[in-house]
Amino acid sequence: MLRKIIPFLVFSLIVCSAAFASNGYEEALREALGAYKKGDYKRAVLDLKKYVKTNPRAEAYYLLGYAHYKLGRHAEARRYFNEAYLIDPELKPENIFKEETGGK
């Protein structure tokens, strides 16, 4: 019986760890989005660069590009916009803010 329980417990721990890690990443993205919305583009760039290293989502790359654009760094902005569209060619920028805030 113990031989059946141990694999289940290990699996459960892995799933829970992944869920907690995912929530941490999503919180980091929300913080970056908050900085962006407040006009703190330098902070948004820092937070988003950390985020995309571990979670390369098209929306995060697009937002990173837009933060660079707002800072007048157009070449860097273009690079991140391109990265976003390589990940998701169907990306719709108008949906980014709605998706990250739960549609608000």
Residue frames as qw, qx, qy, qz and C-alpha x, y, z in Angstrom:
[[0.000, 0.885, 0.466, 0.000, 0.00, 0.00, 0.00],
 [0.321, -0.778, 0.103, 0.530, 2.82, 2.39, 0.86],
 [0.434, -0.070, 0.594, 0.674, 4.28, 1.76, -2.61],
 [0.170, 0.649, 0.621, 0.405, 1.09, 3.22, -4.11],
 [0.214, -0.917, -0.287, 0.174, 0.92, 6.21, -1.79],
 [0.488, -0.515, 0.210, 0.673, 4.51, 7.44, -2.21],
 [0.323, 0.204, 0.535, 0.754, 4.27, 8.09, -5.99],
 [0.069, -0.798, -0.536, -0.266, 0.98, 9.89, -5.40],
 [0.408, -0.824, -0.139, 0.368, 2.54, 12.10, -2.71],
 [0.466, -0.263, 0.357, 0.765, 5.53, 12.91, -4.90],
 [0.187, 0.473, 0.603, 0.614, 3.24, 13.79, -7.79],
 [0.216, -0.869, -0.445, -0.028, 1.11, 15.97, -5.51],
 [0.462, -0.668, 0.035, 0.582, 4.16, 17.86, -4.25],
 [0.384, 0.010, 0.485, 0.785, 5.34, 18.51, -7.79],
 [0.032, 0.664, 0.595, 0.451, 1.94, 19.81, -8.86],
 [0.340, -0.872, -0.302, 0.182, 1.65, 22.05, -5.80],
 [0.489, -0.461, 0.194, 0.715, 5.16, 23.43, -6.31],
 [0.277, 0.256, 0.551, 0.744, 4.38, 24.25, -9.92],
 [0.116, -0.802, -0.535, -0.239, 1.15, 25.97, -8.91],
 [0.410, -0.808, -0.128, 0.404, 2.90, 28.12, -6.31],
 [0.450, -0.229, 0.365, 0.782, 5.68, 29.01, -8.75],
 [0.169, 0.507, 0.608, 0.587, 3.12, 29.94, -11.37],
 [0.227, -0.886, -0.403, 0.014, 1.30, 32.21, -8.92],
 [0.476, -0.617, 0.086, 0.621, 4.62, 33.92, -8.14],
 [0.352, 0.073, 0.512, 0.780, 5.24, 34.53, -11.81],
 [0.002, 0.704, 0.588, 0.398, 1.77, 35.91, -12.32],
 [0.358, -0.850, -0.242, 0.301, 2.22, 38.22, -9.33],
 [0.454, -0.371, 0.281, 0.760, 5.48, 39.48, -10.83],
 [0.211, 0.356, 0.598, 0.687, 3.70, 40.16, -14.11],
 [0.174, -0.841, -0.502, -0.107, 0.89, 42.03, -12.32],
 [0.433, -0.719, -0.041, 0.542, 3.47, 44.16, -10.52],
 [0.378, -0.091, 0.453, 0.802, 5.22, 44.97, -13.80],
 [0.052, 0.595, 0.628, 0.499, 1.89, 45.86, -15.37],
 [0.310, -0.855, -0.369, 0.192, 1.08, 48.09, -12.38],
 [0.426, -0.508, 0.172, 0.729, 4.41, 49.92, -12.76],
 [0.263, 0.214, 0.593, 0.730, 3.70, 50.33, -16.48],
 [0.087, -0.752, -0.595, -0.271, 0.23, 51.75, -15.86],
 [0.377, -0.826, -0.186, 0.376, 1.67, 54.22, -13.30],
 [0.399, 0.901, -0.132, 0.108, 4.14, 55.43, -15.92],
 [0.460, -0.693, 0.548, 0.088, 7.12, 53.88, -14.13],
 [0.840, 0.484, -0.198, -0.142, 8.51, 52.41, -17.34],
 [0.227, 0.614, -0.723, 0.220, 12.02, 51.86, -15.99],
 [0.475, -0.235, 0.735, -0.423, 10.62, 49.70, -13.18],
 [0.860, 0.301, 0.188, -0.366, 8.35, 47.89, -15.64],
 [0.620, 0.609, -0.493, -0.033, 11.37, 47.12, -17.86],
 [0.038, -0.484, 0.813, -0.321, 13.33, 45.70, -14.92],
 [0.633, -0.031, 0.622, -0.459, 10.42, 43.56, -13.71],
 [0.837, 0.438, 0.029, -0.327, 9.51, 42.34, -17.18],
 [0.441, 0.615, -0.654, 0.007, 13.09, 41.39, -18.06],
 [0.247, -0.296, 0.854, -0.350, 13.20, 39.20, -14.95],
 [0.731, 0.193, 0.425, -0.497, 9.80, 37.75, -15.77],
 [0.775, 0.524, -0.199, -0.291, 10.52, 36.77, -19.39],
 [0.127, 0.556, -0.819, 0.060, 13.70, 34.94, -18.38],
 [0.223, -0.058, 0.933, -0.276, 11.62, 32.32, -16.62],
 [0.417, 0.518, 0.709, -0.234, 8.27, 32.70, -18.36],
 [0.127, -0.196, 0.447, 0.863, 8.61, 33.83, -21.99],
 [0.325, 0.632, 0.685, -0.161, 5.03, 34.89, -22.72],
 [0.339, 0.475, 0.416, 0.697, 4.24, 36.94, -25.81],
 [0.203, -0.896, -0.329, -0.219, 2.21, 39.43, -23.76],
 [0.586, -0.708, 0.032, 0.392, 5.14, 40.10, -21.45],
 [0.555, -0.018, 0.366, 0.747, 7.52, 40.63, -24.37],
 [0.145, 0.691, 0.447, 0.550, 5.04, 42.99, -26.01],
 [0.371, -0.908, -0.196, -0.010, 4.64, 44.99, -22.81],
 [0.649, -0.458, 0.181, 0.579, 8.42, 45.07, -22.42],
 [0.432, 0.311, 0.426, 0.732, 8.66, 46.46, -25.94],
 [0.069, -0.835, -0.376, -0.396, 6.07, 49.10, -25.21],
 [0.538, -0.792, -0.073, 0.280, 7.84, 50.16, -21.99],
 [0.581, -0.182, 0.305, 0.732, 11.05, 50.61, -23.99],
 [0.232, 0.588, 0.477, 0.610, 9.09, 52.58, -26.58],
 [0.286, -0.908, -0.289, -0.098, 7.76, 54.89, -23.87],
 [0.582, -0.659, 0.131, 0.458, 11.36, 55.46, -22.71],
 [0.335, 0.859, -0.244, -0.301, 12.38, 56.41, -26.26],
 [0.340, -0.422, 0.812, 0.217, 14.39, 53.23, -26.80],
 [0.732, 0.405, -0.044, -0.546, 12.87, 52.40, -30.17],
 [0.483, 0.428, -0.752, -0.133, 15.42, 49.84, -31.36],
 [0.055, -0.109, 0.917, -0.380, 15.01, 47.83, -28.15],
 [0.582, 0.242, 0.382, -0.676, 11.23, 48.20, -28.39],
 [0.684, 0.424, -0.386, -0.452, 11.24, 46.79, -31.90],
 [0.274, 0.318, -0.904, 0.086, 13.34, 43.83, -30.76],
 [0.231, 0.058, 0.826, -0.510, 10.85, 42.93, -28.01],
 [0.653, 0.360, 0.104, -0.658, 7.82, 43.47, -30.25],
 [0.572, 0.412, -0.645, -0.294, 9.39, 41.07, -32.76],
 [0.074, 0.172, -0.940, 0.284, 10.01, 38.53, -30.01],
 [0.481, 0.179, 0.543, -0.665, 6.37, 38.76, -28.94],
 [0.720, 0.427, -0.101, -0.538, 5.14, 38.05, -32.46],
 [0.381, 0.379, -0.839, -0.083, 7.58, 35.17, -32.90],
 [0.136, -0.012, 0.893, -0.429, 6.05, 33.53, -29.84],
 [0.322, 0.533, 0.733, -0.274, 2.46, 34.33, -30.81],
 [0.163, 0.096, 0.497, 0.847, 1.85, 35.56, -34.37],
 [0.203, -0.618, -0.652, -0.389, -1.84, 36.01, -33.50],
 [0.321, -0.367, -0.473, 0.734, -1.12, 38.36, -30.57],
 [0.014, -0.779, -0.411, -0.473, -3.69, 41.13, -30.25],
 [0.310, 0.173, -0.386, 0.852, -2.15, 44.06, -28.33],
 [0.388, -0.421, -0.054, -0.818, -5.55, 45.49, -27.40],
 [0.831, -0.358, -0.365, -0.220, -6.22, 42.37, -25.29],
 [0.557, 0.219, -0.587, 0.545, -3.03, 42.50, -23.24],
 [0.113, -0.282, 0.437, -0.847, -4.26, 44.84, -20.52],
 [0.758, -0.207, -0.082, -0.613, -7.65, 43.11, -20.30],
 [0.865, 0.027, -0.501, 0.029, -6.06, 39.65, -19.96],
 [0.464, 0.211, -0.584, 0.632, -3.55, 40.66, -17.30],
 [0.191, -0.159, 0.423, -0.872, -6.12, 42.37, -15.12],
 [0.189, 0.283, 0.913, -0.226, -8.89, 39.83, -15.49],
 [0.124, 0.555, 0.679, 0.465, -10.82, 41.85, -18.09],
 [0.181, -0.797, -0.394, 0.420, -11.17, 45.03, -16.02]]
